[in-house]
Amino acid sequence: DLVVCVALGCDMFDCVFPTRTARFGSALVPTGNLQLRKKVFEKDFGPIDPECTCPTCQKHSRAFLHALLHSDNTAALHHLTVHNIAYQLMSAVRTSIVEKRFPDFVRDFMGAMYGDPTLCPTWATDALASVGITLG
Protein backbone atom coordinates (compact mmCIF):
# COMPACT_ATOMS: atom_id res chain seq x y z
CA ASP A 1 0.00 0.00 0.00
CA LEU A 2 2.76 2.46 0.93
CA VAL A 3 4.67 2.07 -2.33
CA VAL A 4 1.50 2.62 -4.38
CA CYS A 5 0.57 5.64 -2.25
CA VAL A 6 4.01 7.18 -2.86
CA ALA A 7 3.53 6.66 -6.59
CA LEU A 8 0.24 8.55 -6.28
CA GLY A 9 1.98 11.46 -4.54
CA CYS A 10 1.68 10.78 -0.81
CA ASP A 11 4.79 11.79 1.07
CA MET A 12 3.83 11.60 4.74
CA PHE A 13 2.58 8.61 6.70
CA ASP A 14 1.76 7.89 10.32
CA CYS A 15 1.89 4.16 10.65
CA VAL A 16 1.96 1.75 13.58
CA PHE A 17 2.08 -1.22 11.21
CA PRO A 18 5.66 -2.34 12.04
CA THR A 19 4.97 -2.54 15.77
CA ARG A 20 1.42 -3.84 15.51
CA THR A 21 2.35 -6.60 13.10
CA ALA A 22 5.21 -7.64 15.41
CA ARG A 23 2.72 -8.18 18.23
CA PHE A 24 1.01 -10.79 16.06
CA GLY A 25 4.26 -12.65 15.33
CA SER A 26 4.81 -11.23 11.87
CA ALA A 27 8.16 -10.04 10.51
CA LEU A 28 8.47 -7.61 7.60
CA VAL A 29 10.71 -8.77 4.76
CA PRO A 30 11.18 -7.66 1.14
CA THR A 31 8.80 -10.40 -0.04
CA GLY A 32 6.02 -9.45 2.41
CA ASN A 33 5.39 -10.78 5.91
CA LEU A 34 6.72 -13.90 7.60
CA GLN A 35 4.20 -15.37 10.02
CA LEU A 36 6.75 -16.81 12.44
CA ARG A 37 4.11 -18.63 14.48
CA LYS A 38 3.67 -21.09 11.59
CA LYS A 39 5.10 -24.57 12.03
CA VAL A 40 7.27 -24.20 8.92
CA PHE A 41 9.62 -21.98 10.96
CA GLU A 42 10.02 -24.48 13.80
CA LYS A 43 13.31 -25.81 12.37
CA ASP A 44 14.35 -22.83 10.24
CA PHE A 45 17.64 -21.70 11.75
CA GLY A 46 18.22 -18.82 9.37
CA PRO A 47 17.71 -15.16 10.27
CA ILE A 48 14.44 -13.38 9.52
CA ASP A 49 16.15 -11.63 6.60
CA PRO A 50 19.70 -12.66 5.64
CA GLU A 51 20.44 -9.13 4.37
CA CYS A 52 19.14 -7.32 7.47
CA THR A 53 21.72 -5.90 9.89
CA CYS A 54 19.36 -5.40 12.84
CA PRO A 55 20.27 -7.01 16.18
CA THR A 56 17.41 -9.50 15.90
CA CYS A 57 18.58 -10.85 12.55
CA GLN A 58 22.20 -10.89 13.69
CA LYS A 59 21.53 -12.87 16.89
CA HIS A 60 18.33 -14.92 16.56
CA SER A 61 16.98 -17.51 14.16
CA ARG A 62 13.47 -17.92 12.86
CA ALA A 63 13.27 -21.16 14.88
CA PHE A 64 14.24 -19.37 18.10
CA LEU A 65 11.63 -16.66 17.53
CA HIS A 66 9.05 -19.31 16.62
CA ALA A 67 9.71 -21.09 19.92
CA LEU A 68 9.46 -17.84 21.89
CA LEU A 69 6.18 -16.99 20.19
CA HIS A 70 4.76 -20.32 21.37
CA SER A 71 5.83 -19.71 24.97
CA ASP A 72 4.52 -17.24 27.52
CA ASN A 73 7.65 -15.15 26.98
CA THR A 74 7.03 -11.77 25.32
CA ALA A 75 10.67 -11.40 24.24
CA ALA A 76 9.83 -12.52 20.69
CA LEU A 77 7.48 -9.56 20.31
CA HIS A 78 10.26 -7.19 21.33
CA HIS A 79 12.75 -8.83 18.95
CA LEU A 80 10.25 -8.66 16.08
CA THR A 81 9.52 -5.01 16.85
CA VAL A 82 13.24 -4.21 16.66
CA HIS A 83 13.46 -5.97 13.30
CA ASN A 84 10.28 -4.45 11.87
CA ILE A 85 11.34 -0.94 12.79
CA ALA A 86 14.79 -1.56 11.29
CA TYR A 87 13.14 -2.68 8.04
CA GLN A 88 13.17 0.69 6.30
CA LEU A 89 11.06 0.34 3.18
CA MET A 90 10.53 4.08 2.92
CA SER A 91 14.28 4.72 2.96
CA ALA A 92 14.64 2.49 -0.10
CA VAL A 93 11.70 4.29 -1.75
CA ARG A 94 13.32 7.68 -1.11
CA THR A 95 16.67 6.54 -2.46
CA SER A 96 15.02 5.28 -5.64
CA ILE A 97 13.28 8.64 -6.11
CA VAL A 98 16.49 10.62 -5.55
CA GLU A 99 18.31 8.35 -8.00
CA LYS A 100 15.45 8.78 -10.51
CA ARG A 101 14.69 5.05 -10.69
CA PHE A 102 11.41 4.90 -8.76
CA PRO A 103 9.38 3.13 -11.51
CA ASP A 104 12.02 0.38 -11.65
CA PHE A 105 11.99 0.17 -7.84
CA VAL A 106 8.20 -0.26 -7.90
CA ARG A 107 8.43 -3.03 -10.51
CA ASP A 108 11.17 -4.81 -8.53
CA PHE A 109 9.27 -4.41 -5.25
CA MET A 110 5.99 -5.69 -6.68
CA GLY A 111 7.86 -8.54 -8.36
CA ALA A 112 9.35 -9.57 -5.02
CA MET A 113 5.98 -9.28 -3.27
CA TYR A 114 3.79 -11.04 -5.83
CA GLY A 115 6.09 -12.81 -8.29
CA ASP A 116 3.91 -12.72 -11.39
CA PRO A 117 2.55 -9.22 -12.18
CA THR A 118 -0.88 -10.76 -12.79
CA LEU A 119 -1.00 -11.70 -9.09
CA CYS A 120 -0.70 -8.07 -7.99
CA PRO A 121 -4.06 -6.68 -6.77
CA THR A 122 -6.04 -4.95 -9.50
CA TRP A 123 -6.45 -1.77 -7.44
CA ALA A 124 -2.65 -1.49 -7.21
CA THR A 125 -1.95 -2.11 -10.90
CA ASP A 126 -4.72 0.32 -11.87
CA ALA A 127 -3.39 2.99 -9.50
CA LEU A 128 0.18 2.54 -10.73
CA ALA A 129 -0.94 2.60 -14.37
CA SER A 130 -2.73 5.91 -13.69
CA VAL A 131 0.69 7.47 -13.02
CA GLY A 132 2.48 5.70 -15.88
CA ILE A 133 4.01 2.76 -14.01
CA THR A 134 3.23 -0.57 -15.63
CA LEU A 135 4.20 -3.85 -14.01
CA GLY A 136 4.38 -6.22 -16.88
Protein Blocks (a to p, Z undefined) as FASTA:
>chain_A
ZZmmmmnopabdcdfklmmmmmnopacdfklpadfkbmklmmmcbdfblmbcbfklmmpc
fklmmmmmmmcbfklmmmmmmmmmmmcfklmmmmmmmnopmmmmmmmmmmmmnopaklpc
fklmmmmmmnopafZZ
